[in-house]
């Protein structure tokens, strides 16, 4: 069943969620035409004709994530080849080699593991722990047993993402509502689909803000003099694709901002192999500076809002205050189901007039609906939080799949994590500044491998 791997948007071969592969990889299709003029001739043979050894033995095309255009073929049918570079066994190999080197060896890397709150919630359910205890015990195990140098919280980088997305939305709204609806860009499955199938039409609506994973990757490696190997634990296989984008590759150091993305399920296998004991009471907090604590030094692990990061919640409240001087206090936002549980909307109404209309659109069916509305110029939303996976990131394709780990339990655990109502007001160090933004572009499709989409 392919639903356990990449998101439905990347497995697309028809208009449905989680469709099986139907295309071939574009890599073997892009072959150079030989100079021999005879190659242009059609050769006929009988069915009984013997094939030469060269003709009967097909060449094996091995690709990497750098080659991938999310065309839906190789991602699902040859995934074991595709993700060689983004596998927990590769991380094990690097860490084992690292441990064999002397502390002062220039080839020795500082090892970093960053953990997403959605992955943490899935692990906590698996180990029957609350989220905070699970984070502390895993951190202790990684540092003491596996020799990891630093364990960071990916939610720390989300503070930057939330603030930048808010500013980007407010700028568009004030500029005659230019390029609205504002479409979030935190989901790499959605981004790959948009670049590959919608091209220049949809890209102007998409936020340019990096995802928390990539912001943290830039922060961790901002010092060019440090040699760092960064492992990111994520609920989604699509994050492997995001980490391998050339936009996040440092030409000078010849490395990516994130070296290896491991799904929650893969991470749980790794912990099992290393004999992690969830009942061991040895506990450590996430490391500074990329973690959050309250005034009592208690760890804070996420932000208010949806299980996909709380982007809609924060931007809606901020826009109500900044644009219309309406303070929504801390009461929960009220949502109306638009089409299904994964397509909900909320509005700000003043004197009977709707001033803001925001929506969640999770899962490919609902993404498809948004795209259709945009193409027909009938999309009434100002802001849409888009995620490729049904139910959002807490239900990512890389989460633990077992009878004792249910979506309801993972969602409840995530909602129970210590959280911030407002993101931390962080500032980027000007001396070691990083970019919080990226860019997206239409990917040219091969006619022989194009999606057969009918809108």
Order of alpha helices (4+ residues) and beta strands (2+ residues): alpha-alpha-alpha-alpha-alpha-beta-alpha-alpha-beta-alpha-beta-alpha-alpha-alpha-beta-alpha-beta-beta-beta-alpha-beta-beta-beta-alpha-beta-beta-beta-alpha-beta-alpha-beta
